[in-house]
């Protein structure tokens, strides 16, 4: 426990230091820079930027999408904490993916341009925000969802609340087991004055929603039986931020009618989303029936 606490604190301090040095404490990218970065990476399709109003939370939800055709399968990406839609910029820039899928990435409530700094503790409200963006960009279409870290429980909640709209889930180093959530002394310290006064909004928002996550996950436990869509869980065994036990928890919580596959990665730690994008792409192909046959040689097993 002490070792894990030290690692978590060290990661927080390291992330903070890097952010200060890079001048990116907001963890967000403007629409103008989004378009520029996509073009620099070779993506010729123009991005679409969308804001939809969440009347219950009284905030706009911001999303970015790439679509070559409305007839393509839809993938929705949900970032971790802290973060923003640009966590998946490299996937939207991937022309091999944009030829096969419509792709949408959302600024979760409290991050990016979705009410930056206005904390949303409820997973149900987080999932509703994703649905509002999906309904605007891909109305009446079933969607595949990928969630990294905190984004994992958000997409599980989406599948619970909107099963008819959920085609499949890809959990990427997802925090879903309440027993494995960190219970560290420094979180309440950051949440209160005077530390909160000097904490960047992105870090404060992240800290506050993570404090509430354990209770949210406990409330979710009896609802897992509603998840009946296919699921792929990708987890690095050397992840010190989200323990590998989260993957097995997800599989154990699913009903018999659900189909699940676990990809246990021998390396890649918590950040394989960026360091090993080919693994993520394989997970996407595994979930999409239209591409399962073409990717079967690269994958072990099937649903």
C-alpha positions as CSV (number, residue, x, y, z in Angstrom):
1,X,0.0,0.0,0.0
2,X,2.8,2.4,0.9
3,X,4.7,1.6,-2.3
4,X,1.5,2.2,-4.4
5,X,0.9,5.5,-2.6
6,X,4.4,6.7,-3.3
7,X,4.1,5.7,-6.9
8,X,0.8,7.6,-7.3
9,X,2.2,10.7,-5.6
10,X,5.3,10.5,-7.7
11,X,3.2,10.3,-10.9
12,X,1.1,13.3,-9.9
13,X,4.2,15.4,-9.2
14,X,5.8,14.3,-12.4
15,X,2.7,15.0,-14.5
16,X,2.4,18.4,-12.8
17,X,6.1,19.2,-13.5
18,X,5.8,18.2,-17.1
19,X,2.6,20.2,-17.5
20,X,4.2,23.3,-16.0
21,X,7.3,23.0,-18.2
22,X,5.2,22.5,-21.3
23,X,2.7,25.2,-20.5
24,X,-0.2,22.8,-20.9
25,X,-1.9,22.7,-17.5
26,X,-5.3,22.9,-19.2
27,X,-4.7,19.5,-21.0
28,X,-6.8,20.7,-23.9
29,X,-6.4,21.7,-27.6
30,X,-8.2,24.5,-29.4
31,X,-10.2,23.7,-32.5
32,X,-7.7,25.6,-34.6
33,X,-4.8,23.6,-33.3
34,X,-6.8,20.4,-33.7
35,X,-7.2,21.0,-37.4
36,X,-3.5,22.0,-37.7
37,X,-2.3,18.9,-35.9
38,X,-4.5,16.6,-37.9
39,X,-3.2,18.1,-41.2
40,X,0.4,17.8,-40.0
41,X,-0.2,14.1,-39.3
42,X,-1.5,13.5,-42.8
43,X,-5.2,13.5,-42.2
44,X,-6.9,15.1,-45.2
45,X,-10.4,14.8,-43.9
46,X,-11.6,18.0,-42.2
47,X,-12.5,17.7,-38.5
48,X,-16.0,18.7,-37.4
49,X,-16.4,20.5,-34.1
50,X,-19.6,20.3,-32.2
51,X,-21.1,21.8,-29.1
52,X,-24.3,20.5,-27.6
53,X,-26.0,21.9,-24.6
54,X,-26.7,19.7,-21.5
55,X,-29.7,21.3,-20.0
56,X,-29.6,19.3,-16.8
57,X,-25.9,20.2,-16.1
58,X,-26.2,23.6,-17.7
59,X,-23.0,23.3,-19.7
60,X,-21.9,22.7,-23.3
61,X,-20.4,19.4,-24.3
62,X,-17.7,19.7,-26.9
63,X,-16.7,17.0,-29.3
64,X,-14.5,16.5,-32.4
65,X,-15.3,14.1,-35.2
66,X,-13.8,12.7,-38.4
67,X,-16.1,11.0,-41.0
68,X,-15.4,10.0,-44.6
69,X,-19.0,8.7,-44.9
70,X,-22.1,8.5,-42.7
71,X,-22.5,4.9,-43.6
72,X,-19.3,3.8,-41.8
73,X,-19.4,2.2,-38.3
74,X,-19.1,4.7,-35.5
75,X,-16.4,4.8,-32.8
76,X,-16.6,7.1,-29.8
77,X,-13.5,7.8,-27.6
78,X,-13.7,8.9,-24.0
79,X,-10.6,10.2,-22.2
80,X,-9.2,9.6,-18.8
81,X,-8.5,12.0,-15.9
82,X,-7.1,14.6,-16.4
83,X,-7.4,14.8,-20.2
84,X,-9.5,16.0,-23.1
85,X,-10.6,14.9,-26.5
86,X,-7.1,15.3,-27.9
87,X,-6.0,12.1,-26.0
88,X,-7.3,10.4,-29.2
89,X,-6.0,12.9,-31.8
90,X,-3.5,10.3,-33.1
91,X,-6.3,7.9,-33.8
92,X,-8.5,10.4,-35.6
93,X,-5.4,11.3,-37.6
94,X,-4.8,7.7,-38.7
95,X,-6.0,7.4,-42.3
96,X,-6.3,3.6,-42.1
97,X,-8.9,4.1,-39.4
98,X,-10.7,7.0,-41.0
99,X,-11.3,5.0,-44.1
100,X,-13.1,2.4,-42.0
101,X,-14.8,4.3,-39.3
102,X,-16.6,7.5,-38.3
103,X,-14.7,8.6,-35.2
104,X,-15.8,10.9,-32.4
105,X,-13.9,12.1,-29.4
106,X,-15.5,14.0,-26.5
107,X,-14.4,16.5,-23.9
108,X,-15.7,15.0,-20.7
109,X,-17.6,17.3,-18.4
110,X,-15.1,19.5,-16.5
111,X,-12.4,19.1,-19.1
112,X,-11.4,20.5,-22.5
113,X,-14.2,22.8,-23.6
114,X,-17.0,21.1,-21.8
115,X,-17.3,23.4,-18.8
116,X,-13.6,23.5,-17.9
117,X,-13.1,23.2,-14.2
118,X,-16.7,22.5,-13.4
119,X,-16.5,19.1,-11.7
120,X,-18.9,16.3,-12.6
121,X,-18.8,13.4,-10.1
122,X,-21.7,11.4,-11.4
123,X,-20.9,8.6,-13.9
124,X,-24.5,8.8,-15.0
125,X,-24.1,12.5,-15.9
126,X,-20.8,11.7,-17.6
127,X,-22.5,9.1,-19.8
128,X,-25.3,11.4,-20.6
129,X,-22.9,14.0,-21.9
130,X,-21.4,11.4,-24.2
131,X,-24.8,10.4,-25.5
132,X,-25.7,14.1,-26.2
133,X,-22.6,14.3,-28.4
134,X,-23.3,11.0,-30.1
135,X,-26.9,11.9,-30.8
136,X,-25.8,15.1,-32.5
137,X,-23.0,13.6,-34.6
138,X,-24.3,10.1,-35.3
139,X,-28.1,10.2,-34.6
140,X,-29.9,6.8,-34.4
141,X,-26.8,4.8,-34.9
142,X,-25.3,2.1,-32.7
143,X,-21.8,3.0,-31.6
144,X,-18.7,1.3,-30.4
145,X,-17.0,3.1,-27.4
146,X,-13.4,3.1,-26.2
147,X,-12.6,4.5,-22.8
148,X,-9.2,5.0,-21.3
149,X,-8.7,5.0,-17.5
150,X,-11.5,7.0,-16.0
151,X,-13.2,6.9,-19.4
152,X,-13.6,3.2,-18.9
153,X,-16.4,3.3,-16.3
154,X,-18.0,6.2,-18.2
155,X,-18.5,3.9,-21.2
156,X,-19.7,1.0,-19.0
157,X,-22.3,3.4,-17.6
158,X,-23.2,4.4,-21.2
159,X,-23.8,0.7,-22.0
160,X,-25.9,0.3,-18.8
161,X,-28.1,3.4,-19.6
162,X,-28.3,3.1,-23.4
163,X,-27.9,-0.6,-24.3
164,X,-29.8,-0.3,-27.6
165,X,-27.2,2.3,-28.7
166,X,-24.1,0.4,-27.6
167,X,-22.5,-2.0,-30.2
168,X,-19.4,-2.8,-28.1
169,X,-17.0,-1.6,-25.5
170,X,-13.2,-1.3,-25.5
171,X,-11.8,-0.8,-22.0
172,X,-8.3,0.6,-22.1
173,X,-6.6,0.4,-18.6
174,X,-10.0,1.1,-17.2
175,X,-10.7,1.9,-13.5
176,X,-13.8,-0.2,-12.8
177,X,-13.1,-2.2,-9.6
178,X,-14.1,-0.1,-6.5
179,X,-11.8,-2.2,-4.2
180,X,-8.8,-1.2,-6.3
181,X,-9.4,2.5,-6.2
182,X,-6.6,4.5,-4.4
183,X,-7.4,5.7,-0.9
184,X,-4.5,8.1,-0.4
185,X,-3.9,10.9,2.1
186,X,-3.0,13.6,-0.4
187,X,-6.3,13.6,-2.3
188,X,-8.3,15.4,0.4
189,X,-5.4,17.8,0.9
190,X,-5.5,18.8,-2.8
191,X,-9.3,19.2,-2.5
192,X,-9.2,21.8,0.2
193,X,-7.6,25.2,0.8
194,X,-4.9,26.3,0.6
195,X,-3.6,23.7,-1.8
196,X,-6.7,23.9,-4.0
197,X,-6.0,27.6,-4.5
198,X,-2.8,26.9,-6.3
199,X,-3.8,23.7,-8.0
200,X,-4.4,24.0,-11.8
201,X,-8.1,23.5,-12.7
202,X,-7.4,20.3,-14.7
203,X,-5.6,18.7,-11.8
204,X,-8.2,19.9,-9.2
205,X,-11.1,18.6,-11.4
206,X,-9.3,15.3,-11.8
207,X,-8.6,14.9,-8.1
208,X,-12.2,15.7,-7.1
209,X,-13.8,13.3,-9.6
210,X,-11.4,10.5,-8.6
211,X,-12.2,11.0,-4.9
212,X,-15.9,10.3,-5.8
213,X,-15.2,7.4,-8.2
214,X,-15.0,4.6,-5.6
215,X,-18.6,5.3,-4.5
216,X,-19.8,5.7,-8.1
217,X,-18.3,2.3,-8.9
218,X,-19.9,0.7,-5.9
219,X,-23.3,2.0,-7.0
220,X,-22.6,0.6,-10.5
221,X,-21.9,-2.9,-9.3
222,X,-25.5,-4.3,-9.3
223,X,-26.1,-2.7,-12.8
224,X,-23.4,-4.6,-14.6
225,X,-25.9,-7.3,-15.5
226,X,-27.4,-4.8,-18.0
227,X,-24.3,-4.8,-20.1
228,X,-24.9,-7.4,-22.9
229,X,-22.8,-6.0,-25.7
230,X,-19.4,-7.5,-26.7
231,X,-16.4,-6.2,-24.7
232,X,-12.7,-6.1,-25.1
233,X,-10.6,-5.3,-22.1
234,X,-7.0,-4.3,-22.7
235,X,-4.7,-4.0,-19.6
236,X,-1.0,-3.9,-19.1
237,X,0.2,-6.2,-16.3
238,X,2.8,-3.6,-15.3
239,X,0.3,-0.7,-14.9
240,X,1.0,0.9,-11.5
241,X,-1.8,3.4,-11.8
242,X,-4.7,1.1,-12.6
243,X,-3.9,-2.4,-11.4
244,X,-4.3,-5.3,-13.7
245,X,-7.0,-6.8,-11.5
246,X,-9.5,-4.3,-13.0
247,X,-9.6,-6.4,-16.2
248,X,-10.6,-9.6,-14.4
249,X,-13.1,-7.7,-12.3
250,X,-14.8,-6.5,-15.6
251,X,-15.0,-10.0,-16.9
252,X,-16.4,-11.4,-13.7
253,X,-19.1,-8.8,-13.5
254,X,-20.5,-9.5,-17.0
255,X,-23.6,-11.7,-17.5
256,X,-23.4,-14.9,-19.5
257,X,-25.0,-13.2,-22.5
258,X,-22.2,-10.7,-22.7
259,X,-19.1,-11.6,-24.8
260,X,-15.7,-10.5,-23.4
261,X,-12.1,-10.9,-24.4
262,X,-9.1,-9.8,-22.2
263,X,-5.9,-8.7,-23.8
264,X,-3.2,-8.8,-21.1
265,X,-0.2,-6.8,-22.3
266,X,3.2,-7.8,-21.0
267,X,4.3,-4.2,-21.2
268,X,3.0,-0.8,-22.1
269,X,2.0,0.4,-18.6
270,X,-0.9,2.8,-18.2
271,X,-0.1,4.7,-21.4
272,X,-0.2,2.1,-24.1
273,X,-3.0,4.1,-25.7
274,X,-0.2,6.3,-27.0
275,X,2.9,4.0,-26.9
276,X,1.2,1.0,-28.5
277,X,-1.6,2.3,-30.7
278,X,-1.5,-0.9,-32.9
279,X,-2.8,-2.8,-29.9
280,X,-5.8,-0.4,-29.6
281,X,-6.5,-0.7,-33.3
282,X,-6.6,-4.5,-33.0
283,X,-9.1,-4.2,-30.2
284,X,-11.2,-2.0,-32.4
285,X,-11.1,-4.6,-35.2
286,X,-12.0,-7.4,-32.8
287,X,-15.2,-5.7,-31.8
288,X,-16.4,-4.7,-35.2
289,X,-18.0,-7.7,-37.0
290,X,-17.4,-6.2,-40.4
291,X,-13.6,-6.4,-39.8
292,X,-13.3,-9.5,-37.6
293,X,-12.5,-11.9,-40.4
294,X,-9.8,-9.7,-41.8
295,X,-8.0,-9.3,-38.5
296,X,-8.4,-12.8,-37.1
297,X,-4.9,-13.8,-38.1
298,X,-3.5,-11.1,-35.9
299,X,-5.5,-12.0,-32.8
300,X,-5.8,-15.0,-30.5
301,X,-9.2,-16.4,-30.0
302,X,-12.6,-14.9,-30.7
303,X,-15.8,-14.1,-28.9
